[in-house]
Amino acid sequence: MLLLILTLGGYALGHYIGKACVNNNIGINSNLNKVLSTNATLNDGKDNNKSNSNKDTVTRVTKVKGKKEDSDSKKSIDYSKEINGLVVVSNYDNSFVIDLRYATENNFTGKPVYKTNVCALQKNTLSKLIAANDEFKALGYKIKIWDGYRPADVQKYFWSIVKDRRYIASPYVNGSRHNRGTAVDITLVDSKGNELEMPTGFDQFNTSAHRDNANISEAAKNNLILLTEVMKKHGFTTIETEWWHYDDEDSNKYPILNIPLEAFLKEEN
Ligand SMILES: [Zn+2]
């Protein structure tokens, strides 16, 4: 309860008190390919044979001017900071909707876990995500980010609560791609900021969040196909147990990090 003093406001409490997205096991979804083969192409017809187009986008990440982070914390975020390759997402693209659930009470632990709501990613992962977001924006949607870089100590905390490797990557084996700053938990929102219908809300620790859950609406199925197809096109892979989780296909190039999110706050004299 002491963490409540962090006043990490600005986020409407949602309606899901679910479970952690902490799985790290990469498992490309074979079922999705089956689904895709039976559905019309949902993107704009660009070449999507393979997710290598991102390689050309890495260097085009440019900083946003005059952006504002979604922070009500007492200390402001130092957008210019780059720590071990980690950068602040909204410094480069302020069109993402950022709802960092572990910085709020609205997560499976029921309390804020992050001490500030800085959404950080590896720079190259971010460039891929921006490319995907650009494509969604052309369709009238945007990416909402529920989680990005997650310090290794937080992974240990989650593992202490839920020791189920279907949903929690053990910090004592390989950790989570989130700990490398190369994984994101995301969904899509429309032009009014409303989340598109998906199989479940965030952090559901059960089979309803699995990619092979057939018991979902046609809208949820098609929205997830769109999300998945564009993310794969831009260099991300999926896991079977959490539809909202995407890993940078180059994740293993980056180390597990334990940089606290507060490291991105401005130093105050
Ligand atoms: Zn995740």
Residues whose N, C-alpha, C, O or C-beta is under 5 A from the ligand:
A	BS01	ZN	C21 V22 N23 V184 D185 H245
